[in-house]
Amino acid sequence: MSHSITVIGVGDDGKAGLPASYLERIERCGVLVGGERQLSFFEDSPAEKVSIKNGLSGLVARLEQEVRDTVVLASGDPLFYGIGGYLSGKLPGRVCVYPAVSSLQLAFARIGDSWQDAVVVSLHGRPIKGLAQRLDGKRKVALLTDEVNHPPAIAGYLLEFGMTEYEVFVGEHLGGEQERTGWYGVEELAGMEAAFFAALNVMVLRVRRDADKPAEWTLGIDDAEFAQRKPDKGLITKREVRVLSLAALGLKPDSIVWDIGTCTGSVAIEAARLCREGAVYAMEKNEGDLANAAENCRKFRADLTLVHSKAPEGLEAFPDPDAVFIGGSGGELRELLALCCSRLRPGGTIVLNAATIENLSAAQQAFSQEGFATDITLAQLARSKPILDMTRFEGLNPVYIIAARRN
């Protein structure tokens, strides 16, 4: 008969911070599991000690067969980016969790601020890519760090996207004998050495009271706000067509998006701001346009992947998409559509903008051959324009918006 598994959270103060009921369970267990740091707090325990080193799948297999009472030691609250939720899901009905105070709770306790309204982001073992759009507009953010995404590296990233409105709190070894805390400006922190900070730290970003309010961008950013190629200014997916195309893509917060022929990056940037938990991959063959796209990404705080290439070359490096926008194909339309159709995830959508009836016909035929159904919108739009003390309308080039989904 398999016995109980207890997951116990341990703070930086180790055994000293645990209540008697926690210690009692540790004392009577037959197997004690944890990282080397957690196990070091209980070197005098007679239980068999199992160090977690090479993933959790092997640990689960062992725990399934274990007949002795087992305690798994974890950091802080095991259900807060910890092992507790994982084990509870893999071993339903057998796991009891006894949490300690999390590093997040301790950080907000040290600064004397509430945390129920904070956005929490873990960069521990995760890439920093895409963080900019997740933070933009947030007044209070808690960040969990690691040896790569350490406080100076994160501050340097914030500077890249002009996020200087924050003041930054760094708490190290919170709850332990080596606890150290401090407030820093973004520029100050970016210039510091990683080695100045202990590996065990948590950051809190909070908008300064004296900070200028950052620009707020809603869906349908004005065309004139984007850096564009000169003297050919105007090579951009116009705002009205952009909004219709984004709607046709059916984007979700975690969508993976391709933008092929991104030019100024207007569609990719708006997509990144809609898919803050997802990722956007944009491709452009013109080097000057790509530079403008990179400038626009920094301005609008959209951290996406920009690639200098002519599609379909280079698309093999992108993950399979939930949505594909094609603003330009460079003459390889049939081959490009075949590749996009083959890579598209189930339930995904491809949207292509065509300015000519020839491209419309070619796209319609290609999608039909790939087994995709299409919905086509002809966008014939005009914008108001003053003339003396009156107003007239100036037409935009008609655009066919083709949305294709697998039959």
N, C-alpha and C positions, 0 to 999 in steps of 0.2 A: 504493500500500500504506500503510495506517495504521500509525503508529509507536506506541511505548510512551507511557503516561501514568503519571507518577510523582507521588504525593501525598506531600508532605513536611511534617511538623509543625515549626512554628517557635515557640520560647518567647518570653517577654517580652524576653530578652536578644538576640534577633535572630540575626544571622549568627554572633556570637561563641559562641553555644551549640551550633552545629551541628558534627558530626564531619566529617572530611575527605571521607568517602564521600558524604555528603549534598551538600556544597558542590560536589563534582565533578560530580554530576548537574545541579545548577543551572547551573554554568558552561557545560556543553556543550549545554544545551537550546536549542531554537529558539523556543519560546513559553513565557512565564512568566505564570502565572495566579494571582490572589489578591486579597484585599481590599487596600484602599489602605494599611493599616498594614503588612501583610506585604510588599507590593511596595516600600515605602519603605526596607526593609532592603537592597534590591538595586538601587538606582538606577543603579549602574555596570554592570549586566548588559546586554550587547548584544542579548539576546533580545527579541522582540516581547512587549510587556507587555499583558495583558488584565485589566482590573479587574472583579471580580465586584460587580455593583451591583443588577441587577434580576432576581433569581431565578436558578434553576439550569437550567431547561428549555432556555433558549437556549444556555447553555454546553455542555450535553450534545450538542445538535445540532451545534455547532461542532466539538467534540472528535471526534465521529463521522467528520467529514470531514478532520480535520487530518492531514497527512502528515509533519509535523515532530515530533521528540521534544518532549514537553510536560511541564512541571513545574507542579503545582498546589500552591500554598502554603496551609497551614491553621494554625490555632492549636493548639498542644499536640499531643495525640494525635488525629489525624483520624478515628479510629474511635470516639472518645468524644464523642457528641453532635456529630459533625463531618461534614465533606463526604465523608470517605473511604468510608464505607459506602454512601452515596447513589451515588457515581460507580461503585463496584465493582458495584453492582446494575444500573445502567443500561448499563455498558460491560464486561460480563463477559469475563474473560480478558485485558484490556488494562491493568488498573490494578495498580500496585505501591504499597504504602503504607509509608512510613518515618516512624514516630512520634517525637515528642519526648516528654518527660515532661509528663503532663497537670497542669492546675492542681489537680486533686483529689489526685494523688500528692504534689505539692509541699506542699499544705496539711497533709496528715497527716504528712509528713516534718517540717514545722515544729513541730507539736505533739507529735511523738514517739509517735504512736499508730498502731496497725494500722488498716487500712481495709477488709479483706475482709469484715468484719461490719457495715459501715455501709450504711445505706439512702441511695441517691443519687437526688436529685430535681432536675430542671432546670426552673427558672422563667424561663429565657432565652427570651423571645418567647412565653411560655406564660402563661395566666391563673393566678392564685394560688387561684382557686376550687377547693374540694375538698381543699386541702392539709391541713386539720386532721385528717381521718380517716386520711389517709395517714401522718401523723406520729405519731398517738396510740399510745403504748406502745412507740415506738422509742427505744432508748437512745443511738443515734449516727446522725446524719444529715448528709449533705453536700448543700449547696444551691448551685446555679449561678444567679447573679443576672443582672439587666439594669437598664436605667435606670428602669424602672417598679417592678419588684420588687427594690428596693435594700435594704440591711441595715436601716435604720430602718423602712421600710414592712413588711418581713417581721416584725420584732420587734413592731410594732404589731398585726399580724395574730395573732401568737402570744398577745399579751396578751388579745385579744378572746376567745380560747378558753381562757384560764387556763393556758397552757403556760409557766409560770414556773419549771418544774423544770430548764430548760436553762441552761447557760452557753454563750456564743456566741463562736466564734473567727471573725475576719474577716481574710482575707489579701488584700492588694492588690498588684498587679503582681508576683506571685510569680515569682521567678527573674530579675527585672530590676533595673536600677539604682535604681528608685524603690520597691522592695519595702518594704511596711510591714505589720506584723501586730499584732494585739491581741485580748485577751479582754474580753468585755462581759457584763453582766447583761441580761436581756431588757428590764426596765424602763428601765435606763440607755440601752440602744441605741435603744429606741422614742422617747426624748426628744431624740435627736440629729438633726442636719440631714443630708439626703442628700448635700449638697455636701461634707461632711467626708470622704467616702469616694471613692476613685477608681472610675471606671466599671468597670475590670477588677478584679473581686474574686470571691472564693469564700467561702462561709460553712460552718462546721461547728458543728452543735448537739450538745452532749453533756450527758447528765443529770448534774447536780451530785451530788457524793458526799453532801452534807448536805441534799439536797432531800427533802421529804416525798414518799412514793410516791403518784402519782396514782391515783384510783379506777380499777379495772378492771371493764369491763362486758362480760359475755358475752351470747350470744343469749338472748333472753327476759328483758329487763330488767323488774324488778318494777314493777307499775302505780303503786305509791305513790311511786316515785322521780321520776315526771313531774309537773311543774307542770300543774294542771288547773283548769278553770273552777269558780268557787264562786258560788252554793251548789250547783251541779249537778255536784259532783265525781263522777267515775265515767264521764263521757262520753269513753271511751277504748276503743280496740280492746284487749280483755283479752289478757294475756300469752299464754295458751294458744292463743287464736284467732289472735293475731298470729303466733306461731311457725308454726302450720299454714298460714296465708295466705302467709307469706314462703317456706315450702317449696314451696307450689303455684306461686309465681311463677317458680321455677327460675332464680334470680338467679346471675349470673356476676360475676367481679371487675370487669369493664368494662361492665356493663349500664347502659343509660339507663332510668331508672325514673320513672313518673308516680305520684303519690299524690294522688288527687282526694277532697277532703273530709278533709284531714289532721288537723283538730282539734288535739290536743296534739302531733302530729307523731311519735307513737310508731312507726308503721310506716315512715315516711320515714326516721327516724333510724336504726332498725335496718337498713334497706335500705342507707343510706349507709355504714354500718360494714361491711356485707358487700360492697358494690360500691365499694371504695376507689379503684379506677382508673376508675370510671365517673362518673355524675352522677345526682342525684335532684332532681326538680322537684315541689314540693308546692303545692297550691291549697286555700284555705280562705275561706269567705264571711264567717265571724264574726270580727270584728276582735279581740275579746278572746281567742278561741282562737288566733288567729294570733300574738298577743303571747306566749302561753304556749308555742307551738311554737318561737318564736325563742329564748326563755329555755332551753327544753329542748335546742335545738341547741347552745347555748354550753356547757351543762353536760356533754353527752355528746360534745362535740367532733365534731360532724357539721356540715360546711359544705355546706348544700344551698340551693337556690333556693326561697324562700317567696314566694307571690303571693297577694294579697288580691283574690279574685274569686269569682264564682259560675259554676261550670262549666256549659256548655262555653265560655263567654266567657273569652278569654285563653289558651286552650290552643294557639291558632295560633302563639304565640311560643315554645312548647316544641319542642325537636327530637323527631323521631320516636322512640318508645320501644321498648325490648325487652320491657318489662313495665309493666303498668298495674294499680294497686290502686285500687279504688273503695270508699271507706268511707261516702260520702254523696253523693247526687246532687241534692238540692234539688228533686225532682219532675220533672227533665228527663231521666229515665232513657233513654228510647228514642233521643232525639237524641244524648245523650252516648255511648251504646254504639255508635251508628253511626259517630260521629266517631273513637272510640278504635279500632274495628275497621279503619277506613280508614287510620289512621296507624300502626298496629302494624307493626313490622318483621317480616320473614319469620322464622318459628320462635319468635315471641314469645308471651306469655301475658297474658291479662287475668283478674284475680281480683276478684270482687265479693262483698262480705259482705251478706247479706240477713237481716233479722230477722223478716220476715213472708212468708207463703206467697204473698201478692199480688205482692210484689217478686220473689220467686223465680220465679213464673210469668211475669211480665213480662220478666225477664232471660233466662229460658230461651227464650222465644219470639223475643226480639230477636236473640239470638245465632244461633238457627237461621235466621232470615231473612238474617243477614249471612254465612251459610256457615261458622259456627263450631261445633265440637263441644264439649260441656261435660262436665266431671266435677264432681259435686256431693257435698260432704261435709256431713252434719248433725252439728254439734258440740254435744253435750249434755254439759256439764261441770259438776262440782261441786268445791268447795274445802272442805278440812277447817276446822272452826271449834270452838274449845274451848267447852265448856259445863260449868261447875263443874269436877270432876276428870275429866271425860269428853270425848269428841270426837264431834262430829256433822258432817254435810256440808251445805253450803248451795249450792244449784244456781245456776249462772249462766244468763242468758237463752240459750236455744238460738239458734244462728246457722247459716245455710246459707252454706257457702263454695263459691262457684261459680268453677271454673277453666275458661276458654274458650280454645281454640286453633283456628286455621283448619284446616278439613278438607283 
